[in-house]
Amino acid sequence: MLIIFVSHDVEDAARSANHICYLRAGVSAEEGPTPSLLGNPKSQLSRWLTGSI
């Protein structure tokens, strides 16, 4: 089953999801499995967002 969960809270998304997609202006900036995305962000947006955890 697929559930799309929209949040502006990175910590909440990290607790709730096994896969995360960051959007910027409606376009995917980066997506991947939660541990990979939080542990090794590639995009500038992802690095900025994960710095808040």
N, C-alpha and C positions, 0 to 999 in steps of 0.2 A: 504494500500500500504506500502511495506517495502522499506526503503532506507537505504543503508549502507553508512555511512559517516566516513571516516578515517581522523583523525586529531592528531597532536602532541600537540595541544593547548587545555588544559583542559577547560579554560574559554569559548572558542569557542564551544566546544562540549557541555558544560553545557547550553549555550544559545540555541543551535540548536536541542538537543536531549531530548526525554523523557525517554530514557533507554540508559545506557552506559555499555560498556564492555571494561575492561582494559586487554590488552594482554601483556604477557612477553614471549619472544622467541616463538611467535606464538601460545601460549597456554593461555586460559582465566585465568587471575589471580583473577578477581572478576567482577561480573556483577550484574546489578539491575536497578531499577528506579532511575533516576537522583537525586531527592531529598534525597533518602535513601543513595545512594552511596556517595554523597558529604557530607551529614550531619553525617554519621556514617560509615566511611570506615572500613572494617574488615582486609584486607591484608596490609602488610607492604608497598607494592607498591602503593596501593590506598591512604594510609595515606601520603606517600611521595608526590604523585601527587597532592592531594587535599591541601597540605600545600602551594602549589604555587598559590592558588586562593586568 
